[in-house]
Amino acid sequence: MRGRLLTLTLALVSSTAAAAHHSIAGVYDSTQSVTLDGVVSEFRFVNPHPYLVVTVDRRGQPEAWKLELDNRYELADVGVRADTLRPGDRVVATGSPAHDGSHTMYARRIDRRADGWWYEQVGSSPHVGRSR
């Protein structure tokens, strides 16, 4: 009985963890592209995928968009930190929109023109740099 209970518990934990981490292709439409010009209102350097919230002006109305990035560990490896993007930073971001039509996208490129900083997702690897 204990063995069955342990097996059931492990199966439930495994399925919950798998559901929490999603397939990028399952959530985002890589055949489409969206470009946003806006101001960072929040940057969360969290697992499994950091994200930022950018407020854009769409037809005179503010819209909040959530931009998902590559996994936290790979971003840290290329020098991204919790304070790399800050509220008030103006960015231009391009990426794949969510299939469900929500204001969410997987960021493929982010440019902060004020200082030349950029982020780009190339294949399965993130890259960062400065234009200047």
C-alpha positions in Angstrom: 0.0 0.0 0.0 2.8 2.4 0.9 4.5 1.7 -2.5 1.3 2.5 -4.4 0.8 5.7 -2.4 4.4 6.8 -3.1 4.0 6.0 -6.8 0.7 8.0 -7.0 2.3 11.0 -5.1 5.3 11.0 -7.5 3.0 10.8 -10.5 1.0 13.8 -9.3 4.0 15.9 -8.5 5.6 15.1 -11.9 2.5 16.0 -13.9 2.1 19.3 -12.0 5.7 20.2 -12.7 5.3 19.3 -16.4 2.2 21.5 -16.7 3.9 24.4 -15.0 6.6 24.5 -17.7 5.1 25.0 -21.1 6.2 24.5 -24.7 7.0 27.8 -26.3 5.5 26.6 -29.6 2.3 25.5 -27.7 1.8 29.0 -26.3 3.2 31.4 -28.9 2.7 31.6 -32.6 6.2 31.7 -34.2 4.7 32.4 -37.7 3.5 35.8 -36.5 5.5 38.8 -35.3 4.6 41.7 -33.0 6.7 44.8 -32.4 6.0 47.0 -29.4 7.4 50.3 -28.3 6.8 51.0 -24.7 8.0 51.5 -21.1 8.9 48.8 -18.7 6.7 48.8 -15.7 8.0 45.6 -14.2 10.8 43.1 -14.6 10.6 39.7 -12.8 13.8 37.7 -12.9 12.1 34.5 -11.9 12.1 30.7 -12.7 11.5 29.2 -15.1 11.1 32.2 -17.4 11.8 35.8 -16.5 9.3 38.3 -17.9 8.8 42.0 -18.2 5.6 44.0 -18.4 5.7 46.8 -20.9 3.1 49.5 -21.2 2.4 50.6 -24.8 0.2 53.3 -26.2 -2.3 51.7 -28.6 -4.7 54.1 -30.2 -4.4 56.5 -27.3 -5.0 53.9 -24.6 -2.3 52.3 -22.4 -2.0 48.5 -22.9 0.1 46.2 -20.6 1.9 43.4 -22.4 3.8 40.6 -20.8 7.0 39.7 -22.5 8.4 36.2 -21.7 12.1 35.6 -22.0 14.4 32.6 -22.2 15.0 30.6 -19.0 16.6 32.3 -16.1 19.7 30.2 -15.9 20.7 30.9 -19.5 20.0 34.6 -19.1 22.2 34.8 -16.0 24.9 33.0 -18.0 25.0 35.8 -20.5 24.9 38.6 -17.9 21.3 39.4 -17.4 20.5 40.3 -13.7 17.4 41.3 -11.8 18.3 45.0 -12.3 19.1 44.8 -16.0 15.7 46.1 -17.0 14.1 48.7 -14.7 10.7 50.4 -14.5 10.8 53.5 -16.7 13.2 52.0 -19.3 11.8 52.6 -22.8 12.2 49.5 -25.0 11.3 48.3 -28.5 10.5 44.6 -28.4 9.7 42.1 -31.2 8.4 38.6 -30.7 5.8 35.9 -31.2 2.3 36.7 -29.9 0.3 34.2 -27.8 -2.0 31.9 -29.6 -4.9 32.9 -27.3 -4.8 36.6 -28.4 -3.8 37.8 -24.9 -1.3 40.7 -24.6 1.5 38.2 -24.1 4.5 37.5 -26.3 7.7 35.5 -26.4 10.4 38.2 -26.8 12.8 37.5 -29.7 14.5 40.9 -29.6 14.5 43.8 -27.1 16.4 47.1 -27.6 16.9 49.8 -25.1 18.0 52.6 -27.3 18.9 55.0 -24.5 22.2 53.1 -23.9 22.3 50.7 -26.8 21.6 47.5 -24.7 20.0 44.7 -26.6 18.7 41.1 -26.0 18.2 38.6 -28.8 17.0 35.0 -28.7 18.9 33.2 -31.4 17.7 29.7 -31.9 17.7 28.3 -28.4 20.3 30.6 -27.0 20.0 34.2 -25.6 22.5 36.9 -26.5 22.9 40.3 -25.0 25.2 43.2 -25.9 25.5 47.0 -26.5 25.3 48.7 -29.8 27.7 51.5 -28.8 
